[in-house]
């Protein structure tokens, strides 16, 4: 890894390099620009997985 980090800005709904909006407005860091571009889909998939795990836990 080259040390570059990418972020997804929730304020501007855009991928940003390390120098960008404050971290409170961003998701990341991500290793690649493509990973940052998929940040919302990644977060949605993780949330779904966690909700399913919570449901399984609650059902036990």
Secondary structure, DSSP 8 states (H G I E B T S, - for coil): --S--EEEETTTTEEEESSSS-GGGEEEEESSHHHHHTHHHHHHHHHHHHHHHHHHHHH-
